[in-house]
Amino acid sequence: MKKALFTVWVFARLNTRRFFRDRLALFFGILFPLIFLFVFGGIFGRNNDTSFRVAVINQSQTTFAKDFTKQITGNKIFKVDKEATTLDQAREKMTRSQLDATIVLPDNFGQEASGHPSGQAKVLYTQNSQQAGATLVALLQGVFKDVNSKIVAVREPFTVVGEAQANKSLTQFDYTFAGLLGFSIIGLGIFGPINVFPELKKQGILRRLHTTPLKVWQYFTATMISQAIIGMVSISIMFMVAIAVFHLHVVGDWPSIILWILLSITMILGIGLAIGGWARNERQAAPLANIVVFPMMFLSGTFFPRFLMPEWLQSVTNFLPLSPVIDGIRLLTTEGKSLLDIGTQLAFVLGWLVVIYLIAFRVFRWE
């Protein structure tokens, strides 16, 4: 038994060294997921306050209109386009979707009437921007309501008040990060073996190994160990970048997170071992890998939340191997759950682990 385990360790060490000496493997295994992290971090990691791209056309010469224009320009909610200075320019930009709406202050806006300034601002928007336009109208009504209350005292019978809760919700990046880890695990667990195994078969290396006492379980175990090491290096770098650059909030305990990621890598790796072990060459491996990978990438919550899908589709995606992996990472990392709290996801992963490796051992061939 010691000799068998020593053989496993030797092959695991060789596989790990081969990965870190291969520049192409380093790019797709470590740098490529980091590129996605920076892309999605740039989109979802920034401040997600609602804002509107608008042009402000002030046709009035009153002091009130000038002050109101300055107030809108200095408000973070409004991203005022200073290049659109005429109504024609603003309309042209709206047709190109460069602006959400245009705020027009007529020439009589802010003139004195009944002892105080008054006027009606217009919000122009296209048919494709009706939602943004309606929201902007409601927002300006709130602004004018505050201004009106300072000019004319009005008692309102009904009011509403907001109250912030003590608990915090996930940021968009916190939610997306689990999907990015899932994408990284797919790359390491599936694309790694399907690229390596057909090449080893083509070179006759696996055929020569088959003539030795090496068993399939030893080769699989060595591959699992090496991929786990590589995966933890890649994912550790992603965690460090996410925390340092995009302020990821990790509230779970690290031992549970590490165990879950190792289990997830092992389970997903089984799919790569099954495909790569069965395929005789790259022409067989690549199409089959795409058939398996793409549904999981787009339906398991990798790039967008599954709760946005129809309920019937959510029920279907629950049974995809990657779905419990991503859900488990999210629950452990950003919601502070323990392994005992994610029993459903754990059961799915263990179930898939058994099924996938039974298939992988069954279909593996040395040449």
Secondary structure as GFF3:
##gff-version 3
##sequence-region A 1 367
A	DSSP	alpha_helix	2	21	.	.	.	ID=ss1
A	DSSP	alpha_helix	23	26	.	.	.	ID=ss2
A	DSSP	pi_helix	27	31	.	.	.	ID=ss3
A	DSSP	alpha_helix	32	44	.	.	.	ID=ss4
A	DSSP	beta_strand	52	58	.	.	.	ID=ss5
A	DSSP	alpha_helix	63	73	.	.	.	ID=ss6
A	DSSP	beta_strand	78	80	.	.	.	ID=ss7
A	DSSP	alpha_helix	87	95	.	.	.	ID=ss8
A	DSSP	beta_strand	101	105	.	.	.	ID=ss9
A	DSSP	beta_strand	111	113	.	.	.	ID=ss10
A	DSSP	beta_strand	116	118	.	.	.	ID=ss11
A	DSSP	beta_strand	122	124	.	.	.	ID=ss12
A	DSSP	three_ten_helix	127	129	.	.	.	ID=ss13
A	DSSP	alpha_helix	130	151	.	.	.	ID=ss14
A	DSSP	alpha_helix	172	186	.	.	.	ID=ss15
A	DSSP	pi_helix	187	191	.	.	.	ID=ss16
A	DSSP	alpha_helix	192	202	.	.	.	ID=ss17
A	DSSP	alpha_helix	205	210	.	.	.	ID=ss18
A	DSSP	alpha_helix	216	246	.	.	.	ID=ss19
A	DSSP	alpha_helix	254	278	.	.	.	ID=ss20
A	DSSP	alpha_helix	282	299	.	.	.	ID=ss21
A	DSSP	three_ten_helix	306	308	.	.	.	ID=ss22
A	DSSP	alpha_helix	311	317	.	.	.	ID=ss23
A	DSSP	alpha_helix	322	333	.	.	.	ID=ss24
A	DSSP	three_ten_helix	339	342	.	.	.	ID=ss25
A	DSSP	alpha_helix	343	363	.	.	.	ID=ss26
###
